[in-house]
Amino acid sequence: MRKRTLVLLTLLMIYVVTHCTPELALRTHVFFMGYPVIAVTTDIEDDPYHNDYHRTAFEQMNARAYMLTKPPIEKATESELVSFLVKKKGFLHYAEYLGEM
């Protein structure tokens, strides 16, 4: 019982730490998409195009768009996965792929 509780608390702490900032949430998302090297090595920048064009919608969703400087290339379509949307829910951040420009 004590070991199970310790494991669950450890997993919960890892989850909270990997979702506490927009950058960490985005890196975690890219890592679990199957691009661990890119998740660790790429730089993350603010996406001015999406943030300006969708300003009111993003403000209502409490979200912000980010770009990867070295984006992963999807094997099926051979397209770069550049833009991601990071939503804030409570004190945690969640990332998802935004799409092409």
TIMI-2910 file (N, C-alpha, C, CB; in pm, 1 decimal, decimal comma, always signed):
<rs>
+----------+----------+----------+----------+----------+----------+----------+----------+----------+----------+----------+----------+------+
!      n_x !      n_y !      n_z !     ca_x !     ca_y !     ca_z !      c_x !      c_y !      c_z !     cb_x !     cb_y !     cb_z ! resn !
+----------+----------+----------+----------+----------+----------+----------+----------+----------+----------+----------+----------+------+
!    +82,4 !   -119,5 !     +0,0 !     +0,0 !     +0,0 !     +0,0 !    +86,8 !   +125,9 !     +0,0 !    -93,8 !     -0,2 !   +120,9 !  Met !
!   +187,4 !   +130,6 !    +81,8 !   +274,7 !   +246,2 !    +90,9 !   +353,4 !   +265,0 !    -38,7 !   +370,1 !   +231,6 !   +209,7 !  Arg !
!   +396,7 !   +155,9 !    -98,7 !   +473,2 !   +163,4 !   -224,4 !   +384,6 !   +215,1 !   -338,0 !   +531,7 !    +24,2 !   -261,3 !  Lys !
!   +261,3 !   +170,0 !   -343,4 !   +166,7 !   +213,8 !   -446,0 !   +139,0 !   +363,7 !   -432,0 !    +34,9 !   +133,3 !   -436,4 !  Arg !
!   +121,5 !   +410,1 !   -311,2 !    +97,4 !   +552,3 !   -286,9 !   +217,3 !   +635,5 !   -329,0 !    +65,7 !   +577,0 !   -139,3 !  Thr !
!   +335,8 !   +587,7 !   -299,5 !   +456,9 !   +658,4 !   -337,8 !   +470,7 !   +666,3 !   -489,3 !   +579,0 !   +590,4 !   -277,4 !  Leu !
!   +439,9 !   +558,5 !   -558,7 !   +446,0 !   +557,4 !   -705,5 !   +344,0 !   +654,4 !   -764,1 !   +421,3 !   +415,0 !   -759,9 !  Val !
!   +222,1 !   +653,3 !   -712,1 !   +118,1 !   +744,3 !   -761,9 !   +154,2 !   +890,2 !   -736,5 !    -16,3 !   +712,1 !   -696,4 !  Leu !
!   +207,4 !   +920,5 !   -620,2 !   +248,9 !  +1057,5 !   -591,6 !   +364,0 !  +1101,2 !   -681,2 !   +288,9 !  +1070,8 !   -445,7 !  Leu !
!   +456,2 !  +1011,0 !   -710,3 !   +567,4 !  +1042,0 !   -799,6 !   +517,1 !  +1071,0 !   -940,4 !   +668,0 !   +926,4 !   -802,1 !  Thr !
!   +426,0 !   +988,6 !   -990,6 !   +369,5 !  +1010,7 !  -1123,8 !   +291,0 !  +1141,3 !  -1130,0 !   +279,3 !   +893,9 !  -1163,2 !  Leu !
!   +218,8 !  +1172,0 !  -1025,7 !   +143,8 !  +1297,7 !  -1020,9 !   +238,0 !  +1417,8 !  -1021,9 !    +54,3 !  +1301,9 !   -896,0 !  Leu !
!   +346,1 !  +1410,1 !   -948,7 !   +443,3 !  +1518,6 !   -946,0 !   +510,5 !  +1536,2 !  -1082,6 !   +548,8 !  +1492,3 !   -838,3 !  Met !
!   +542,5 !  +1427,6 !  -1148,8 !   +602,2 !  +1435,5 !  -1283,3 !   +503,9 !  +1502,1 !  -1379,1 !   +641,5 !  +1293,6 !  -1335,6 !  Ile !
!   +377,0 !  +1464,8 !  -1371,6 !   +274,4 !  +1522,8 !  -1458,3 !   +262,5 !  +1673,5 !  -1434,3 !   +138,4 !  +1453,9 !  -1434,3 !  Tyr !
!   +257,9 !  +1714,2 !  -1309,3 !   +243,7 !  +1856,3 !  -1276,7 !   +366,2 !  +1934,2 !  -1323,6 !   +223,1 !  +1875,7 !  -1124,9 !  Val !
!   +485,0 !  +1879,8 !  -1302,0 !   +607,1 !  +1949,6 !  -1341,1 !   +615,3 !  +1964,9 !  -1493,3 !   +730,5 !  +1874,5 !  -1288,6 !  Val !
!   +573,8 !  +1863,4 !  -1568,2 !   +583,2 !  +1870,7 !  -1714,7 !   +472,2 !  +1954,2 !  -1777,3 !   +579,9 !  +1731,6 !  -1773,3 !  Thr !
!   +378,0 !  +2002,5 !  -1698,2 !   +270,4 !  +2086,3 !  -1750,8 !   +259,5 !  +2220,0 !  -1678,0 !   +138,6 !  +2012,6 !  -1741,6 !  His !
!   +361,2 !  +2259,6 !  -1604,2 !   +351,1 !  +2382,7 !  -1524,9 !   +384,1 !  +2508,6 !  -1604,1 !   +442,6 !  +2373,9 !  -1405,9 !  Cys !
!   +454,7 !  +2498,5 !  -1716,6 !   +482,0 !  +2614,3 !  -1801,9 !   +443,5 !  +2580,2 !  -1945,6 !   +632,3 !  +2656,6 !  -1793,3 !  Thr !
!   +416,8 !  +2681,4 !  -2028,9 !   +381,7 !  +2653,1 !  -2168,3 !   +493,2 !  +2579,7 !  -2243,6 !   +348,8 !  +2782,7 !  -2240,1 !  Pro !
!   +618,4 !  +2616,5 !  -2217,6 !   +730,0 !  +2553,4 !  -2287,7 !   +744,2 !  +2406,8 !  -2250,3 !   +859,2 !  +2626,9 !  -2257,7 !  Glu !
!   +731,8 !  +2376,2 !  -2122,2 !   +741,4 !  +2236,1 !  -2079,8 !   +624,1 !  +2153,9 !  -2132,9 !   +746,6 !  +2226,9 !  -1926,6 !  Leu !
!   +504,9 !  +2212,1 !  -2134,2 !   +389,8 !  +2140,5 !  -2188,1 !   +408,9 !  +2111,5 !  -2336,7 !   +261,2 !  +2221,3 !  -2165,9 !  Ala !
!   +462,7 !  +2207,9 !  -2409,6 !   +487,1 !  +2188,2 !  -2552,6 !   +595,4 !  +2083,9 !  -2574,9 !   +526,8 !  +2320,6 !  -2619,4 !  Leu !
!   +701,7 !  +2089,0 !  -2499,2 !   +808,2 !  +1988,5 !  -2512,5 !   +756,0 !  +1848,8 !  -2478,3 !   +927,7 !  +2024,2 !  -2421,4 !  Arg !
!   +672,9 !  +1838,5 !  -2375,7 !   +614,2 !  +1709,2 !  -2338,6 !   +526,1 !  +1656,7 !  -2451,0 !   +532,6 !  +1721,6 !  -2208,4 !  Thr !
!   +446,6 !  +1743,4 !  -2510,7 !   +358,0 !  +1702,6 !  -2620,2 !   +438,8 !  +1652,7 !  -2740,3 !   +267,3 !  +1819,8 !  -2662,3 !  His !
!   +541,6 !  +1725,9 !  -2779,1 !   +625,9 !  +1686,1 !  -2892,4 !   +698,2 !  +1555,0 !  -2859,5 !   +728,7 !  +1798,2 !  -2927,0 !  Val !
!   +742,0 !  +1539,5 !  -2736,1 !   +809,0 !  +1416,6 !  -2693,7 !   +717,0 !  +1295,9 !  -2712,3 !   +853,7 !  +1427,5 !  -2546,5 !  Phe !
!   +592,9 !  +1306,7 !  -2666,1 !   +499,7 !  +1194,8 !  -2676,8 !   +439,7 !  +1179,2 !  -2816,5 !   +389,1 !  +1211,8 !  -2576,6 !  Phe !
!   +460,1 !  +1276,4 !  -2905,0 !   +422,4 !  +1258,6 !  -3046,0 !   +521,1 !  +1166,9 !  -3116,8 !   +415,8 !  +1394,8 !  -3118,2 !  Met !
!   +636,7 !  +1144,1 !  -3054,4 !   +735,5 !  +1054,4 !  -3112,0 !   +861,4 !  +1123,0 !  -3159,6 !   +675,5 !   +981,1 !  -3224,4 !  Gly !
!   +885,5 !  +1244,4 !  -3114,1 !  +1003,8 !  +1320,2 !  -3153,9 !  +1081,7 !  +1363,7 !  -3029,8 !   +964,0 !  +1443,5 !  -3239,1 !  Tyr !
!  +1141,9 !  +1269,7 !  -2955,1 !  +1206,8 !  +1306,0 !  -2828,8 !  +1330,5 !  +1394,0 !  -2845,5 !  +1245,1 !  +1181,8 !  -2755,1 !  Pro !
!  +1411,1 !  +1372,3 !  -2948,5 !  +1531,3 !  +1452,8 !  -2967,7 !  +1494,0 !  +1596,7 !  -3000,2 !  +1618,8 !  +1393,7 !  -3079,4 !  Val !
!  +1397,2 !  +1614,8 !  -3087,3 !  +1352,7 !  +1749,5 !  -3124,3 !  +1288,4 !  +1818,9 !  -3004,2 !  +1252,9 !  +1743,5 !  -3242,6 !  Ile !
!  +1215,5 !  +1744,3 !  -2922,6 !  +1151,5 !  +1803,0 !  -2804,9 !  +1254,1 !  +1862,2 !  -2709,4 !  +1067,6 !  +1698,4 !  -2732,5 !  Ala !
!  +1370,6 !  +1800,8 !  -2701,7 !  +1473,1 !  +1848,2 !  -2609,8 !  +1559,1 !  +1957,9 !  -2671,8 !  +1560,7 !  +1732,7 !  -2566,0 !  Val !
!  +1586,0 !  +1950,4 !  -2802,2 !  +1683,9 !  +2040,3 !  -2863,0 !  +1626,5 !  +2165,2 !  -2928,9 !  +1760,7 !  +1965,8 !  -2963,2 !  Thr !
!  +1501,2 !  +2167,6 !  -2966,4 !  +1446,1 !  +2281,0 !  -3039,5 !  +1421,2 !  +2401,3 !  -2948,6 !  +1317,0 !  +2240,6 !  -3107,9 !  Thr !
!  +1423,1 !  +2518,9 !  -3008,4 !  +1386,2 !  +2641,0 !  -2937,4 !  +1238,7 !  +2669,7 !  -2964,3 !  +1476,0 !  +2761,7 !  -2981,2 !  Asp !
!  +1175,0 !  +2735,4 !  -2870,2 !  +1032,9 !  +2766,6 !  -2880,6 !  +1019,0 !  +2918,5 !  -2884,9 !   +951,3 !  +2704,9 !  -2761,0 !  Ile !
!   +943,4 !  +2966,0 !  -2984,4 !   +920,2 !  +3109,3 !  -3000,7 !   +771,0 !  +3137,7 !  -3005,1 !   +988,7 !  +3161,8 !  -3128,4 !  Glu !
!   +735,5 !  +3259,8 !  -2973,4 !   +598,5 !  +3305,6 !  -2985,3 !   +560,7 !  +3308,4 !  -3133,6 !   +580,5 !  +3445,8 !  -2919,8 !  Asp !
!   +438,7 !  +3269,3 !  -3167,6 !   +392,5 !  +3268,2 !  -3306,2 !   +313,5 !  +3396,3 !  -3332,8 !   +305,5 !  +3141,8 !  -3335,5 !  Asp !
!   +378,1 !  +3500,5 !  -3388,0 !   +309,1 !  +3629,1 !  -3402,9 !   +192,3 !  +3623,9 !  -3501,2 !   +407,2 !  +3734,3 !  -3447,9 !  Pro !
!   +202,2 !  +3542,3 !  -3605,8 !    +94,8 !  +3536,4 !  -3704,9 !    -35,0 !  +3487,2 !  -3640,8 !   +134,6 !  +3444,5 !  -3822,3 !  Tyr !
!    -31,4 !  +3371,0 !  -3577,2 !   -152,9 !  +3314,8 !  -3518,1 !   -201,3 !  +3396,8 !  -3398,4 !   -128,3 !  +3170,5 !  -3475,3 !  His !
!   -109,5 !  +3446,4 !  -3318,1 !   -150,3 !  +3523,3 !  -3200,0 !   -216,9 !  +3655,3 !  -3237,8 !    -29,7 !  +3550,3 !  -3111,0 !  Asn !
!   -173,2 !  +3719,7 !  -3346,2 !   -236,7 !  +3844,2 !  -3389,3 !   -367,2 !  +3818,6 !  -3463,5 !   -141,9 !  +3923,4 !  -3477,8 !  Asp !
!   -366,6 !  +3719,0 !  -3550,7 !   -483,9 !  +3692,2 !  -3633,7 !   -601,3 !  +3638,5 !  -3551,3 !   -448,2 !  +3593,0 !  -3743,9 !  Tyr !
!   -573,3 !  +3556,0 !  -3451,8 !   -678,9 !  +3493,0 !  -3369,9 !   -679,6 !  +3546,9 !  -3227,0 !   -660,2 !  +3340,6 !  -3367,3 !  His !
!   -646,1 !  +3671,9 !  -3210,2 !   -629,2 !  +3729,6 !  -3076,5 !   -751,4 !  +3708,9 !  -2986,9 !   -599,8 !  +3877,5 !  -3088,0 !  Arg !
!   -870,4 !  +3743,8 !  -3032,2 !   -988,2 !  +3735,9 !  -2945,0 !  -1024,9 !  +3591,1 !  -2914,6 !  -1107,5 !  +3807,5 !  -3009,8 !  Thr !
!  -1013,1 !  +3504,4 !  -3012,4 !  -1045,4 !  +3363,5 !  -2988,7 !   -947,7 !  +3301,8 !  -2888,6 !  -1042,8 !  +3284,4 !  -3121,2 !  Ala !
!   -820,0 !  +3333,4 !  -2902,4 !   -719,9 !  +3279,7 !  -2810,8 !   -738,5 !  +3334,5 !  -2670,0 !   -579,7 !  +3311,5 !  -2861,1 !  Phe !
!   -778,2 !  +3461,8 !  -2658,6 !   -801,0 !  +3519,3 !  -2526,3 !   -918,7 !  +3451,6 !  -2457,6 !   -825,6 !  +3670,2 !  -2536,8 !  Glu !
!  -1023,0 !  +3418,3 !  -2533,6 !  -1138,2 !  +3349,6 !  -2475,6 !  -1102,5 !  +3208,6 !  -2430,9 !  -1252,6 !  +3344,7 !  -2575,8 !  Gln !
!  -1013,6 !  +3141,9 !  -2505,8 !   -971,4 !  +3006,1 !  -2470,3 !   -858,7 !  +3005,4 !  -2368,3 !   -927,7 !  +2931,1 !  -2594,4 !  Met !
!   -804,7 !  +3123,3 !  -2335,1 !   -688,0 !  +3135,2 !  -2247,8 !   -572,4 !  +3054,3 !  -2307,2 !   -721,2 !  +3086,4 !  -2103,1 !  Asn !
!   -541,4 !  +3084,8 !  -2433,9 !   -441,7 !  +3008,8 !  -2508,9 !   -344,1 !  +3102,9 !  -2578,4 !   -509,6 !  +2917,1 !  -2612,0 !  Ala !
!   -235,1 !  +3044,7 !  -2625,1 !   -132,0 !  +3118,8 !  -2696,6 !    -67,0 !  +3024,3 !  -2796,8 !    -26,0 !  +3178,8 !  -2598,2 !  Arg !
!    -28,0 !  +3076,0 !  -2913,3 !    +36,3 !  +2994,9 !  -3016,7 !   +187,6 !  +3008,6 !  -3007,2 !    -12,7 !  +3036,3 !  -3157,2 !  Ala !
!   +255,8 !  +2897,2 !  -3030,4 !   +401,8 !  +2893,6 !  -3027,7 !   +453,1 !  +2821,1 !  -3151,5 !   +453,2 !  +2824,6 !  -2898,6 !  Tyr !
!   +577,7 !  +2854,7 !  -3189,6 !   +643,3 !  +2791,5 !  -3304,4 !   +769,7 !  +2721,1 !  -3256,8 !   +676,9 !  +2896,4 !  -3415,0 !  Met !
!   +803,0 !  +2610,3 !  -3324,1 !   +929,2 !  +2541,6 !  -3298,9 !  +1029,6 !  +2586,6 !  -3404,4 !   +911,0 !  +2385,9 !  -3300,7 !  Leu !
!  +1151,8 !  +2616,7 !  -3363,2 !  +1252,7 !  +2662,6 !  -3459,5 !  +1307,3 !  +2546,5 !  -3542,9 !  +1368,0 !  +2733,2 !  -3386,3 !  Thr !
!  +1318,6 !  +2429,2 !  -3484,1 !  +1356,7 !  +2308,6 !  -3558,4 !  +1239,6 !  +2212,2 !  -3550,6 !  +1488,8 !  +2243,4 !  -3501,3 !  Lys !
!  +1137,1 !  +2230,4 !  -3635,4 !  +1016,1 !  +2150,1 !  -3621,4 !  +1036,9 !  +2006,1 !  -3667,6 !   +902,7 !  +2213,2 !  -3699,9 !  Pro !
!   +961,9 !  +1913,6 !  -3608,4 !   +967,4 !  +1775,3 !  -3655,8 !   +898,4 !  +1763,8 !  -3791,3 !   +901,8 !  +1679,6 !  -3553,6 !  Pro !
!   +938,0 !  +1665,6 !  -3869,1 !   +876,5 !  +1640,6 !  -3999,2 !   +792,7 !  +1513,9 !  -3988,2 !   +984,6 !  +1627,4 !  -4112,2 !  Ile !
!   +664,0 !  +1528,4 !  -4015,4 !   +574,2 !  +1413,9 !  -4009,6 !   +603,7 !  +1321,3 !  -4126,3 !   +426,2 !  +1459,0 !  -4011,4 !  Glu !
!   +616,3 !  +1193,3 !  -4098,9 !   +656,4 !  +1097,8 !  -4201,3 !   +547,3 !  +1074,4 !  -4305,7 !   +694,1 !   +966,7 !  -4136,8 !  Lys !
!   +421,7 !  +1072,3 !  -4264,8 !   +313,0 !  +1040,5 !  -4357,1 !   +293,4 !  +1148,2 !  -4463,3 !   +184,3 !  +1021,2 !  -4280,2 !  Ala !
!   +297,1 !  +1273,4 !  -4424,6 !   +270,9 !  +1382,2 !  -4519,0 !   +396,6 !  +1460,1 !  -4555,4 !   +168,4 !  +1476,5 !  -4461,4 !  Thr !
!   +506,7 !  +1431,4 !  -4489,4 !   +633,2 !  +1501,3 !  -4509,4 !   +619,1 !  +1652,7 !  -4491,1 !   +687,7 !  +1471,0 !  -4648,1 !  Glu !
!   +536,7 !  +1691,2 !  -4394,9 !   +518,9 !  +1833,5 !  -4365,0 !   +578,9 !  +1863,8 !  -4227,7 !   +367,9 !  +1873,3 !  -4369,3 !  Ser !
!   +618,9 !  +1990,2 !  -4210,4 !   +677,0 !  +2032,8 !  -4083,9 !   +566,6 !  +2066,3 !  -3984,1 !   +769,6 !  +2154,1 !  -4104,7 !  Glu !
!   +582,6 !  +2021,7 !  -3862,2 !   +488,1 !  +2051,3 !  -3755,1 !   +542,2 !  +2172,7 !  -3678,9 !   +467,8 !  +1926,8 !  -3659,4 !  Leu !
!   +505,3 !  +2290,7 !  -3724,9 !   +565,4 !  +2414,2 !  -3675,2 !   +484,0 !  +2477,2 !  -3562,9 !   +581,0 !  +2513,1 !  -3788,3 !  Val !
!   +355,8 !  +2498,5 !  -3583,1 !   +273,8 !  +2578,0 !  -3491,4 !   +195,1 !  +2489,6 !  -3395,5 !   +178,1 !  +2667,2 !  -3570,0 !  Ser !
!   +198,9 !  +2528,8 !  -3268,9 !   +125,9 !  +2457,1 !  -3165,4 !    +48,7 !  +2557,0 !  -3080,5 !   +221,8 !  +2372,8 !  -3077,6 !  Phe !
!    -65,0 !  +2512,7 !  -3029,2 !   -148,7 !  +2595,1 !  -2942,7 !   -135,0 !  +2541,5 !  -2800,8 !   -298,8 !  +2594,8 !  -2989,9 !  Leu !
!   -107,1 !  +2630,2 !  -2706,8 !    -93,5 !  +2591,4 !  -2566,4 !   -205,0 !  +2660,3 !  -2488,7 !    +48,4 !  +2629,4 !  -2508,9 !  Val !
!   -291,9 !  +2577,9 !  -2428,1 !   -404,2 !  +2629,1 !  -2349,7 !   -370,8 !  +2617,2 !  -2201,5 !   -535,8 !  +2552,4 !  -2383,1 !  Lys !
!   -416,9 !  +2715,6 !  -2126,1 !   -396,3 !  +2714,2 !  -1982,1 !   -528,3 !  +2681,1 !  -1914,2 !   -340,5 !  +2850,3 !  -1932,0 !  Lys !
!   -526,8 !  +2575,7 !  -1834,1 !   -644,7 !  +2535,8 !  -1756,4 !   -602,0 !  +2526,9 !  -1610,8 !   -705,1 !  +2398,6 !  -1807,1 !  Lys !
!   -651,0 !  +2620,4 !  -1532,2 !   -606,3 !  +2627,8 !  -1392,9 !   -462,1 !  +2673,7 !  -1391,1 !   -621,8 !  +2490,6 !  -1320,5 !  Gly !
!   -374,9 !  +2596,6 !  -1328,6 !   -232,6 !  +2630,5 !  -1328,2 !   -153,1 !  +2539,0 !  -1420,5 !   -176,8 !  +2622,5 !  -1186,7 !  Phe !
!   -222,2 !  +2451,6 !  -1495,6 !   -155,3 !  +2360,1 !  -1587,7 !   -172,6 !  +2407,1 !  -1731,9 !   -210,1 !  +2217,3 !  -1571,1 !  Leu !
!    -77,9 !  +2370,0 !  -1817,8 !    -80,3 !  +2404,9 !  -1959,5 !    -87,9 !  +2277,1 !  -2042,2 !    +44,8 !  +2488,7 !  -1998,5 !  His !
!   -164,0 !  +2282,4 !  -2151,6 !   -180,1 !  +2167,4 !  -2239,6 !   -156,3 !  +2212,5 !  -2383,5 !   -321,5 !  +2103,3 !  -2223,6 !  Tyr !
!    -77,0 !  +2134,8 !  -2457,9 !    -40,8 !  +2170,9 !  -2594,5 !   -111,3 !  +2080,1 !  -2694,0 !   +111,1 !  +2163,3 !  -2614,0 !  Ala !
!   -135,4 !  +2135,8 !  -2812,7 !   -189,6 !  +2058,7 !  -2923,9 !   -138,4 !  +2119,7 !  -3053,6 !   -345,8 !  +2056,0 !  -2920,7 !  Glu !
!   -134,5 !  +2038,2 !  -3158,2 !    -86,4 !  +2086,2 !  -3288,0 !   -188,1 !  +2181,9 !  -3345,6 !    -60,2 !  +1968,6 !  -3385,8 !  Tyr !
!   -142,3 !  +2296,1 !  -3393,9 !   -233,0 !  +2400,4 !  -3444,9 !   -262,3 !  +2385,9 !  -3591,6 !   -175,2 !  +2536,2 !  -3419,9 !  Leu !
!   -163,9 !  +2347,2 !  -3670,2 !   -184,7 !  +2332,9 !  -3813,1 !    -94,6 !  +2424,1 !  -3891,8 !   -327,6 !  +2360,0 !  -3848,1 !  Gly !
!   -116,0 !  +2425,5 !  -4021,6 !    -33,5 !  +2504,9 !  -4112,6 !    -76,5 !  +2651,1 !  -4109,1 !    -42,6 !  +2449,9 !  -4256,4 !  Glu !
!    +12,9 !  +2737,5 !  -4156,1 !    -17,1 !  +2880,5 !  -4163,0 !   -106,1 !  +2910,4 !  -4280,1 !   +110,3 !  +2962,5 !  -4172,6 !  Met !
+----------+----------+----------+----------+----------+----------+----------+----------+----------+----------+----------+----------+------+
</rs>
